[in-house]
Amino acid sequence: MASSVLYTRLIESYITAEINALMIAAGWNAPQLSRVIGKHVNTIRAWLNGTRLPDTANIIRICEKTGADPARTAFMEHVSDQLRLGPEIISNLDQRNIFLVESAERNYGTIAKWNPVLLPGLAQTEAVHMELLLGPMEAPAEKIETWKRKQRRATAFFARMSGPMPPAAELFVPASAIRDLDMLTPAQKAEQLDRLLWIDSLPGCEVLVVSPPHLAAYSFEMFLGAGLPAAGPDFVHVETLDQSRHVVGPDILALYDQTRGLLRADAQGIGRYLDGGTHRLA
């Protein structure tokens, strides 16, 4: 029962955060959105502060009027329907999307990312994305569009570091992903290493290299609200080949947090790793 309540709160907080983000991106305030949507301004303000939620039809209308792209609109519709049908967010291969993670990157206070094979998407350069990620299920045009979205996410996320309430971020990097940079040109490799060092230099950011053996053979992203007002419940995002899940149960979250601690215990900061290893900046 507790998990059901948390799932509901997570969905509600996501919808509220997205409505705010769409309105801001359109350059509007509540009265302007009220006129465009055709709803009383008090209704709009209730949607924006989370005391009420629009139904699915009004969510679609907000997306259309604010110029949200079709994939974002479809995911908001999907999440709204999930709230109506049941408390858990489970997305299949066609419906799963990065939008809830993007929203959490904008609003949560503590963020940890781990992939046992790849560099975190926020830390990648274009060369890594285009040259090292095979993407067999993705056409070249889609891969370019995915990179543009990844670039927008990274720009927005790292801009928060100079804002009034910067997040704390732990980006765990497998040592094998550093070795894979040898497949790039020397200039491309240096650019990627420079980016990792730059991220590590930002306030609240750590790039931590994990050498094998490690106990986390699966990827996950942890988002902790850390008291920020726009954040919802703490959750972990786990994506497999056929499903995307958002874990909110405290007992399971504790297991992921324990894994995060184990990764940290075995990790070195990127600067120390590069200084002590064979992979150095030219």
C-alpha positions as CSV (number, residue, x, y, z in Angstrom):
1,M,0.0,0.0,0.0
2,A,2.8,2.4,0.9
3,S,4.4,1.8,-2.5
4,S,1.1,2.4,-4.3
5,V,0.8,5.8,-2.6
6,L,4.4,6.7,-3.6
7,Y,3.8,5.6,-7.2
8,T,0.8,7.9,-7.3
9,R,2.7,10.8,-5.8
10,L,5.5,10.2,-8.3
11,I,3.1,10.3,-11.3
12,E,1.4,13.4,-9.9
13,S,4.6,15.2,-9.3
14,Y,5.9,14.4,-12.8
15,I,2.7,15.7,-14.4
16,T,2.8,18.9,-12.3
17,A,6.5,19.5,-13.1
18,E,6.0,18.9,-16.8
19,I,3.1,21.4,-17.0
20,N,5.3,24.0,-15.3
21,A,8.2,23.2,-17.7
22,L,6.0,23.4,-20.8
23,M,4.5,26.7,-19.7
24,I,7.9,28.2,-19.0
25,A,9.3,26.9,-22.3
26,A,6.5,28.6,-24.1
27,G,7.3,31.9,-22.3
28,W,3.9,32.1,-20.7
29,N,2.5,32.8,-17.2
30,A,-0.6,31.4,-15.6
31,P,-3.0,34.0,-17.0
32,Q,-1.6,33.5,-20.5
33,L,-1.9,29.7,-20.3
34,S,-5.5,30.2,-18.9
35,R,-6.5,32.2,-22.0
36,V,-4.9,29.8,-24.4
37,I,-6.3,26.7,-22.8
38,G,-9.7,28.2,-22.1
39,K,-9.7,27.4,-18.3
40,H,-10.1,29.7,-15.3
41,V,-6.8,31.0,-14.1
42,N,-7.5,29.5,-10.6
43,T,-7.7,26.1,-12.3
44,I,-4.4,26.7,-14.1
45,R,-2.7,27.8,-10.8
46,A,-4.0,24.6,-9.1
47,W,-2.5,22.5,-11.9
48,L,0.8,24.4,-11.6
49,N,1.1,24.1,-7.8
50,G,-0.1,20.4,-7.8
51,T,-3.2,20.8,-5.7
52,R,-5.2,19.5,-8.7
53,L,-4.3,17.6,-11.9
54,P,-5.8,18.0,-15.3
55,D,-7.4,15.0,-17.0
56,T,-5.8,13.3,-20.0
57,A,-7.7,15.5,-22.5
58,N,-6.5,18.7,-20.9
59,I,-2.9,17.4,-20.6
60,I,-3.0,16.7,-24.4
61,R,-4.4,20.2,-24.9
62,I,-1.7,21.8,-22.9
63,C,1.0,19.9,-24.8
64,E,-0.5,20.9,-28.2
65,K,-0.9,24.6,-27.2
66,T,2.6,24.8,-25.7
67,G,4.3,23.1,-28.7
68,A,5.4,19.9,-27.0
69,D,6.8,17.4,-29.5
70,P,4.7,14.4,-30.2
71,A,6.8,11.9,-28.3
72,R,6.6,14.0,-25.1
73,T,2.9,14.5,-25.6
74,A,2.4,10.7,-26.0
75,F,4.4,9.9,-22.9
76,M,2.4,12.4,-20.8
77,E,-0.8,10.8,-22.1
78,H,0.6,7.4,-21.2
79,V,1.6,8.5,-17.7
80,S,-1.8,10.1,-17.1
81,D,-3.6,6.9,-18.2
82,Q,-1.3,4.9,-15.9
83,L,-2.5,7.1,-13.0
84,R,-6.1,6.3,-13.9
85,L,-5.6,2.6,-14.4
86,G,-3.2,1.8,-11.7
87,P,-0.4,3.2,-9.5
88,E,2.7,1.7,-11.1
89,I,4.5,3.2,-14.1
90,I,5.5,0.4,-16.4
91,S,6.3,1.3,-20.0
92,N,6.8,-1.2,-22.8
93,L,9.3,-1.0,-25.6
94,D,7.1,1.4,-27.6
95,Q,6.0,3.6,-24.7
96,R,9.1,3.8,-22.5
97,N,10.7,7.2,-22.6
98,I,13.3,9.4,-21.1
99,F,11.0,12.2,-20.2
100,L,10.4,11.3,-16.6
101,V,14.2,11.0,-16.1
102,E,14.6,14.4,-17.8
103,S,12.1,15.9,-15.4
104,A,13.9,14.4,-12.4
105,E,17.2,15.8,-13.7
106,R,15.6,19.3,-13.6
107,N,14.0,19.0,-10.2
108,Y,15.7,16.5,-7.9
109,G,18.5,17.3,-5.5
110,T,20.7,14.2,-5.5
111,I,21.3,12.1,-8.6
112,A,23.4,9.0,-9.1
113,K,23.9,7.3,-12.4
114,W,25.5,3.9,-13.2
115,N,25.9,1.8,-16.3
116,P,28.3,-1.1,-16.3
117,V,29.2,-0.7,-20.0
118,L,28.7,2.9,-21.0
119,L,29.6,6.5,-20.0
120,P,26.6,8.3,-18.5
121,G,24.6,10.0,-21.3
122,L,25.0,13.4,-19.6
123,A,28.8,13.0,-19.8
124,Q,29.2,11.8,-23.4
125,T,30.6,13.8,-26.2
126,E,29.1,13.6,-29.7
127,A,32.0,11.4,-30.9
128,V,31.2,8.8,-28.2
129,H,27.5,8.9,-29.0
130,M,27.9,8.6,-32.7
131,E,31.0,6.4,-33.0
132,L,30.9,4.0,-30.0
133,L,27.2,3.5,-29.4
134,L,26.2,0.9,-32.0
135,G,22.4,1.5,-31.7
136,P,21.4,-1.4,-34.0
137,M,17.7,-0.6,-33.5
138,E,18.2,3.1,-34.4
139,A,18.3,4.6,-37.8
140,P,21.1,7.2,-38.5
141,A,18.6,10.1,-38.4
142,E,17.1,8.9,-35.1
143,K,20.6,8.6,-33.7
144,I,21.3,12.2,-34.5
145,E,18.0,13.3,-33.0
146,T,18.8,11.2,-29.9
147,W,22.1,13.0,-29.6
148,K,20.4,16.4,-29.9
149,R,18.1,15.5,-27.0
150,K,21.0,14.2,-25.0
151,Q,22.8,17.4,-25.6
152,R,19.8,19.5,-24.5
153,R,19.5,17.4,-21.3
154,A,23.1,17.9,-20.5
155,T,23.1,21.6,-21.1
156,A,20.0,22.0,-18.8
157,F,21.4,19.8,-16.1
158,F,24.8,21.3,-15.8
159,A,23.4,24.8,-15.9
160,R,21.8,23.9,-12.6
161,M,25.2,23.8,-11.0
162,S,25.4,27.6,-11.1
163,G,21.8,28.1,-10.0
164,P,20.4,28.8,-6.5
165,M,19.8,25.2,-5.5
166,P,22.4,23.1,-7.4
167,P,22.0,19.3,-7.2
168,A,24.6,16.8,-6.1
169,A,25.6,14.3,-8.8
170,E,27.5,11.1,-8.8
171,L,28.3,9.8,-12.3
172,F,29.8,6.4,-12.0
173,V,31.9,5.3,-15.0
174,P,33.2,1.8,-15.7
175,A,36.9,1.6,-16.3
176,S,36.1,-0.4,-19.5
177,A,34.3,2.7,-20.9
178,I,37.5,4.7,-20.4
179,R,39.5,2.0,-22.2
180,D,36.9,2.0,-25.1
181,L,37.9,5.6,-25.8
182,D,41.0,4.2,-27.5
183,M,38.8,3.4,-30.4
184,L,38.3,7.1,-31.1
185,T,40.9,9.4,-32.6
186,P,43.4,11.0,-30.2
187,A,41.6,14.4,-30.4
188,Q,38.1,12.8,-29.8
189,K,39.5,10.8,-26.8
190,A,41.1,14.0,-25.4
191,E,37.8,15.8,-25.8
192,Q,35.9,13.2,-23.9
193,L,38.4,13.0,-21.1
194,D,38.4,16.8,-20.9
195,R,34.6,16.7,-20.5
196,L,34.8,14.2,-17.7
197,L,37.3,16.3,-15.9
198,W,35.2,19.4,-16.4
199,I,32.1,17.8,-15.0
200,D,34.2,16.5,-12.0
201,S,35.3,20.1,-11.4
202,L,31.7,21.5,-11.1
203,P,30.4,22.1,-7.6
204,G,28.5,19.1,-6.3
205,C,29.6,16.8,-9.2
206,E,31.7,13.7,-9.0
207,V,32.9,11.5,-11.8
208,L,33.9,8.2,-10.2
209,V,35.7,5.4,-12.2
210,V,34.8,1.9,-11.1
211,S,37.3,-0.8,-11.9
212,P,36.4,-4.5,-12.1
213,P,35.3,-6.6,-10.4
214,H,32.2,-4.8,-9.2
215,L,28.9,-6.2,-7.9
216,A,26.6,-4.0,-10.0
217,A,26.1,-5.8,-13.3
218,Y,23.0,-3.8,-14.1
219,S,22.4,-0.1,-14.8
220,F,20.3,2.2,-12.7
221,E,19.7,5.9,-12.0
222,M,18.8,7.1,-8.5
223,F,16.9,10.3,-7.9
224,L,16.6,11.7,-4.3
225,G,14.4,14.8,-3.7
226,A,16.7,16.2,-1.0
227,G,14.0,18.5,0.1
228,L,13.6,20.4,-3.2
229,P,10.0,21.7,-3.6
230,A,9.5,20.5,-7.2
231,A,10.8,17.0,-6.5
232,G,8.5,14.1,-6.0
233,P,9.2,10.9,-4.0
234,D,12.7,9.3,-4.2
235,F,12.9,6.7,-7.0
236,V,15.2,4.6,-9.1
237,H,14.8,4.3,-12.8
238,V,15.7,0.9,-14.2
239,E,15.5,0.2,-18.0
240,T,15.8,-3.3,-19.6
241,L,15.5,-4.4,-23.2
242,D,11.7,-4.5,-23.1
243,Q,10.6,-2.4,-20.1
244,S,11.2,0.7,-18.2
245,R,10.4,0.7,-14.4
246,H,10.4,3.3,-11.6
247,V,11.1,1.8,-8.2
248,V,9.8,3.7,-5.2
249,G,9.5,1.1,-2.4
250,P,11.7,2.1,0.5
251,D,13.1,-1.5,1.0
252,I,14.1,-1.8,-2.6
253,L,15.5,1.7,-2.7
254,A,17.7,0.8,0.2
255,L,19.1,-2.1,-1.8
256,Y,20.0,0.3,-4.6
257,D,21.5,2.8,-2.2
258,Q,23.6,0.0,-0.7
259,T,24.8,-0.9,-4.3
260,R,25.6,2.8,-4.8
261,G,27.7,2.7,-1.6
262,L,29.6,-0.4,-2.9
263,L,30.3,1.3,-6.2
264,R,31.6,4.3,-4.4
265,A,33.8,2.3,-2.1
266,D,35.5,0.7,-5.2
267,A,35.8,3.9,-7.2
268,Q,38.4,6.5,-7.9
269,G,37.8,10.1,-8.9
270,I,38.4,10.6,-12.6
271,G,41.5,12.9,-12.0
272,R,43.1,10.4,-9.7
273,Y,42.3,7.5,-12.1
274,L,43.8,9.2,-15.1
275,D,46.9,10.3,-13.1
276,G,47.6,6.8,-11.8
277,G,46.6,4.8,-14.8
278,T,47.8,4.4,-18.4
279,H,45.1,6.5,-19.9
280,R,46.4,10.1,-19.7
281,L,45.5,13.3,-21.4
282,A,47.9,14.1,-24.3
